[in-house]
Amino acid sequence: MSEINIGNMFSKLENMINDALMGDTLKNALDFAEYLRQNGMIYTGTHCEISYKNQCACYIYIDVASQAHGPWTIWTEGEYCGENDLVPIGEHMKEIAWANISTCLNCGNSCSPGNHKMIFGKDFSNVCNAVLRFRNPDAVTLECVKKLVEIRRHVIDDMECAE
């Protein structure tokens, strides 16, 4: 994508955020969008995907009317079975991640009826393919999400180096 298109896609995301959210929720979502932009992420506009080097980094969904995911939700992409040397995750961050495990709701995707996952050293059952879901994250939770996205970014960089 060209720089203009990338800017336009982020403008679209920021417009959606401004139209749907208010107060601290608006501030947090705009902060997260800026974090994504500064870290080379692209809002594709397709299936709410945020990509990095043509690989999915996370998903962001904004819809005030959605009972299940509104007004905004972030799903992280990747495996979190152990520690990442480049991005340290403290116990508090692990607890935030564990509190936001995405439970499989038998939606018919390939995860139905849920997967067994090890997430930062702890076992979980009935986990959706989108392992972690953060609904209406506050500023502290967003710091955890940013670290998880950073882990994913390093994994994508490592995949690129291995090719």
C-alpha positions in Angstrom: 0.0 0.0 0.0 1.2 3.5 -0.7 1.7 6.0 2.1 -1.4 7.9 1.0 -3.6 4.8 1.2 -2.1 3.8 4.6 -2.9 7.3 5.9 -6.4 7.1 4.4 -7.0 3.7 6.1 -6.0 5.1 9.5 -8.1 8.2 8.9 -11.0 5.8 8.3 -10.2 4.0 11.6 -9.9 7.2 13.5 -13.1 8.5 12.1 -14.9 5.3 13.2 -13.4 5.8 16.6 -14.4 9.4 16.8 -18.0 8.7 15.6 -18.6 5.8 18.0 -16.8 6.5 21.3 -16.7 9.1 24.0 -14.6 10.1 27.0 -11.8 7.9 28.2 -12.9 5.2 25.8 -12.4 7.6 22.9 -9.0 8.7 24.3 -7.9 5.1 24.8 -8.9 4.0 21.3 -7.2 7.0 19.6 -4.1 6.3 21.7 -4.1 2.7 20.5 -4.6 3.7 16.9 -1.7 6.1 17.1 0.4 3.3 18.7 -0.4 1.0 15.8 0.5 3.7 13.2 3.8 4.5 14.9 4.7 0.8 14.9 4.2 0.2 11.2 0.8 -1.4 11.5 -1.8 -1.0 8.8 -5.6 -0.9 9.3 -6.7 -2.9 6.2 -10.4 -2.3 6.6 -11.0 -6.0 5.8 -12.4 -8.0 8.7 -11.2 -5.3 11.2 -7.7 -6.5 10.6 -4.5 -4.7 11.6 -1.6 -6.0 9.7 2.2 -5.7 9.9 4.3 -6.7 6.9 1.2 -8.3 5.3 0.6 -10.5 8.4 -2.2 -10.1 10.8 -1.1 -8.5 14.1 -4.5 -8.0 15.7 -8.1 -7.1 15.0 -10.1 -4.0 16.1 -13.8 -3.8 16.0 -15.8 -0.6 16.7 -19.6 -0.7 16.8 -21.6 0.9 19.6 -24.7 -1.1 18.7 -23.0 -4.5 19.1 -24.1 -6.3 22.3 -21.3 -8.8 22.0 -18.3 -6.6 21.0 -19.3 -3.0 21.4 -18.5 -0.3 21.6 -14.9 -1.6 20.8 -13.0 -4.8 21.0 -9.4 -5.9 20.2 -8.5 -9.5 19.5 -4.8 -10.3 19.5 -3.2 -12.7 17.1 -0.5 -15.2 17.9 0.7 -17.8 20.4 1.5 -16.8 24.0 2.6 -20.1 25.4 5.8 -18.8 27.0 7.9 -15.8 27.7 9.3 -13.6 25.0 12.9 -12.4 25.7 12.4 -9.2 23.6 9.1 -8.2 25.3 9.0 -8.9 29.0 5.6 -9.6 30.4 5.2 -9.2 34.2 2.8 -11.0 36.4 0.3 -8.2 36.3 0.3 -8.2 32.5 -0.2 -12.0 32.6 -3.2 -11.7 34.9 -4.7 -9.1 32.5 -4.2 -11.5 29.6 -5.6 -14.5 31.5 -8.7 -12.4 32.4 -9.3 -11.8 28.7 -9.2 -15.3 27.3 -11.6 -15.6 24.3 -13.9 -18.5 25.0 -15.1 -20.4 22.0 -18.8 -19.9 21.4 -19.1 -22.7 18.8 -19.5 -20.2 16.0 -18.7 -22.8 13.4 -15.1 -21.7 12.8 -12.2 -24.1 12.9 -11.9 -23.7 16.7 -15.3 -25.1 17.5 -15.8 -26.5 20.2 -12.7 -24.8 21.5 -9.0 -25.4 21.8 -6.6 -26.2 24.6 -4.0 -23.5 25.0 -1.1 -22.7 27.2 -1.0 -18.9 27.8 2.0 -17.6 29.6 2.5 -20.8 31.5 -1.2 -21.4 32.4 -3.5 -24.0 30.8 -6.9 -23.0 29.4 -9.6 -25.1 27.7 -12.4 -24.0 25.3 -10.3 -21.2 23.7 -11.3 -19.5 20.5 -8.9 -19.1 17.6 -8.7 -15.5 18.5 -7.0 -16.3 21.8 -7.3 -13.0 23.6 -10.2 -10.6 23.4 -10.2 -7.2 25.1 -13.6 -5.6 25.2 -13.6 -1.9 26.1 -10.0 -1.9 27.3 -9.0 0.8 29.8 -5.6 2.5 29.7 -3.9 -0.2 31.9 -5.3 -3.0 29.8 -4.2 -1.3 26.6 -0.6 -1.3 27.9 -0.9 -5.1 28.0 -2.5 -5.2 24.5 0.4 -3.1 23.2 2.9 -5.6 24.6 1.0 -8.5 23.0 1.0 -6.7 19.7 4.7 -6.0 20.1 5.3 -9.8 20.7 3.4 -10.5 17.5 5.4 -7.9 15.6 8.7 -9.6 16.7 7.3 -13.0 15.6 6.5 -11.5 12.2 10.0 -10.0 11.9 11.5 -13.3 12.9 9.4 -15.1 10.2 10.7 -12.6 7.6 14.3 -13.2 8.6 13.9 -17.0 8.4 12.7 -16.8 4.8 
